[in-house]
Amino acid sequence: VAARLCHERLKATGVSATIKQRCLALYDMGLALQQMIKPQDAQMHFVKALQLIENSGESAKVTMVQEHRLVLGQLAACYEQQEMFVEAQGLYEALLLELNERPETDKRDIAVAMNNLAYNYSKSGQLQQALDTYKQLLEMKSADAPTEPLSFAITLANLGHCLMETGQYEQSLPMLEKSVSISRECLPGDHLDMAEGLRNLSSCYKHLGDVRKSIQLCEEAVAIASHCLPTQHPRIAVYLSQLASCYHKAGDLDSSIRLTGQCVPILKQNLPSTRSDLCTALNNLGLYYSEKGMVNEAIVVLEECLVAERSFLAPSHPSVGTTLWNLGSAYFKREDCARATELFRECLSIRENCLPATHPGVIAVLWELGDIALIQQQYAESLQMYRRLHDTLCVTFPKSEDMATGSDLMYLLTVTMSSV
C-alpha cells in the first residue's frame, strides 16, 4: 500500500513541484521498495534523488542538507542489502565526513554512520579498519551507557564479533558476555535481538573449546527465533547452521550434515539477501562431507561456495580464505596435490594479509604446504615452508614451545635439509 501511494505521489510531482518535493517523493518510493526487499528498484530511486540534489545548484543544496544525508544513508543501506559492501563503504565514508564537518550534528547520527561504516569494513575484509572504528565508537558510547544501555550493548557485540573474526577469542568473550547480560536486563526473554547476541556468544565459546556451553546458547537462540519467526525464515536457517557447527565441534557429523542440509534450500530461496549466510552454510557442509569421507560431494559443494563468494566478496576476504583451505584439504584427500597446493597458496596469501603471522590459521597452511611439497619430493620448497613455520613457532612460543610439535618440526627440517 505504501509503495502504491508513493508511486501516485511521485507521478503527481510534475514540473511545478520543487526539487525538494520531487526528491522526497523519490526517497519515499525508494524506502518502500527497500522494505519490500526490492533493493535494485530502490537503488534506482535513491540514485535519482541524489542526482536531483547534486544538480540543483549551490543555493538549493544549502536548504537540502538533511535530505542529502537521508538519501546518502539509504542508498548506502541499499548497496549493503545487495552485499555491495565496497560501494556502501564509500557512501558511508562520505556521509560521516559530512556529519563531522557540521558542529550542530547530533552525535547519535555520527554513531550510526560509524557503526554502518565499521560493519562494511568488516564485510569487505578490512578487519583492522573495522576494529579501529568499533573501538572509537565504543569509547564514544561509554559515557552514554547508563542512559542508552541497549545501544552500548550493540556496540560491544559488534566489536566482540569483529575480534572473533581476527581470531582474538579471549578478548572477544567478555565483550559478548557483557552485551548479552545488558540485553537480558533490558529486553523480554523471547526478544529476537536476544537470539543474535546468544548466537555470537555461542560461536565464541565454540572457538574457545567449551562445546557444551556453545550448544546450550545456540539452542536457546534457535528456540527464540523459532518462537518469533515463520519456520522457513532465513534467520532461523542461520541459527540452525550455527547449531550444526556446534555439533561438528562436538564430533557429531551426522547431526551437522542433517541440520546444514535443512538450511541450504531455505537460504537459496531467499537470495540475494542471504548470499553471505548461504556461503557459510555451503562451506560448512563441504567441510562436514570431507571429514565424513565423502570427498567428491565435498568438492562439489565447496567449488559452488567459492564461485559464489568470489561474485560478491573482496578477493582477500577471510571467508574466501576459509573456503580455499577447506577445498584444498578436500583435493589433498583425493591426492590431487597440484590443485591442493594452488588453493593453499591462495589461502596463505589471504591469511597473511588479514591475520597476524602467529595466527593458527597461518601456521596450519604453512605446515600443509610443507607436507605436500615433501610428499612430492620438492625438498627446497618444503624446506622453505618448514623454516618459515619454525620461525613463526619460535615467536609464538618463545619459552615453552609445545614439545611434540617442536620435535615433529625439527625432524621434518632434518629430513628436508638432508634431501636438499
Secondary structure as the mmCIF struct_conf table of DSSP 4:
data_model
#
loop_
_struct_conf.conf_type_id
_struct_conf.id
_struct_conf.beg_label_comp_id
_struct_conf.beg_label_asym_id
_struct_conf.beg_label_seq_id
_struct_conf.end_label_comp_id
_struct_conf.end_label_asym_id
_struct_conf.end_label_seq_id
HELX_RH_AL_P HELX_RH_AL_P1 ALA A 2 ALA A 12
TURN_TY1_P TURN_TY1_P1 VAL A 15 SER A 16
BEND BEND1 ALA A 17 ALA A 17
HELX_RH_AL_P HELX_RH_AL_P2 ILE A 19 GLN A 35
TURN_TY1_P TURN_TY1_P2 MET A 36 ILE A 37
HELX_RH_AL_P HELX_RH_AL_P3 PRO A 39 GLU A 54
TURN_TY1_P TURN_TY1_P3 ASN A 55 ASN A 55
BEND BEND2 SER A 56 SER A 56
HELX_RH_AL_P HELX_RH_AL_P4 GLU A 58 VAL A 62
TURN_TY1_P TURN_TY1_P4 THR A 63 MET A 64
HELX_RH_AL_P HELX_RH_AL_P5 VAL A 65 GLN A 81
TURN_TY1_P TURN_TY1_P5 GLN A 82 GLU A 83
HELX_RH_AL_P HELX_RH_AL_P6 PHE A 85 ASN A 100
TURN_TY1_P TURN_TY1_P6 GLU A 101 GLU A 101
TURN_TY1_P TURN_TY1_P7 PRO A 103 GLU A 104
HELX_RH_AL_P HELX_RH_AL_P7 LYS A 107 LYS A 123
TURN_TY1_P TURN_TY1_P8 SER A 124 GLY A 125
HELX_RH_AL_P HELX_RH_AL_P8 LEU A 127 SER A 142
TURN_TY1_P TURN_TY1_P9 ALA A 143 THR A 147
HELX_RH_AL_P HELX_RH_AL_P9 PRO A 149 GLU A 165
TURN_TY1_P TURN_TY1_P10 THR A 166 GLY A 167
HELX_RH_AL_P HELX_RH_AL_P10 TYR A 169 CYS A 186
BEND BEND3 LEU A 187 LEU A 187
TURN_TY1_P TURN_TY1_P11 GLY A 189 ASP A 190
HELX_RH_AL_P HELX_RH_AL_P11 LEU A 192 HIS A 207
TURN_TY1_P TURN_TY1_P12 LEU A 208 GLY A 209
HELX_RH_AL_P HELX_RH_AL_P12 VAL A 211 CYS A 228
BEND BEND4 LEU A 229 LEU A 229
TURN_TY1_P TURN_TY1_P13 THR A 231 GLN A 232
HELX_RH_AL_P HELX_RH_AL_P13 PRO A 234 LYS A 249
TURN_TY1_P TURN_TY1_P14 ALA A 250 GLY A 251
HELX_RH_AL_P HELX_RH_AL_P14 LEU A 253 GLN A 269
TURN_TY1_P TURN_TY1_P15 ASN A 270 THR A 274
HELX_RH_AL_P HELX_RH_AL_P15 ARG A 275 GLU A 291
TURN_TY1_P TURN_TY1_P16 LYS A 292 GLY A 293
HELX_RH_AL_P HELX_RH_AL_P16 VAL A 295 ARG A 310
TURN_TY1_P TURN_TY1_P17 SER A 311 PHE A 312
BEND BEND5 LEU A 313 LEU A 313
TURN_TY1_P TURN_TY1_P18 PRO A 315 SER A 316
HELX_RH_AL_P HELX_RH_AL_P17 PRO A 318 LYS A 333
TURN_TY1_P TURN_TY1_P19 ARG A 334 GLU A 335
HELX_RH_AL_P HELX_RH_AL_P18 CYS A 337 CYS A 354
BEND BEND6 LEU A 355 LEU A 355
TURN_TY1_P TURN_TY1_P20 ALA A 357 THR A 358
HELX_RH_AL_P HELX_RH_AL_P19 PRO A 360 ILE A 375
TURN_TY1_P TURN_TY1_P21 GLN A 376 GLN A 377
HELX_RH_AL_P HELX_RH_AL_P20 TYR A 379 THR A 396
BEND BEND7 PHE A 397 PHE A 397
TURN_TY1_P TURN_TY1_P22 PRO A 398 SER A 400
HELX_RH_AL_P HELX_RH_AL_P21 MET A 403 SER A 419
#
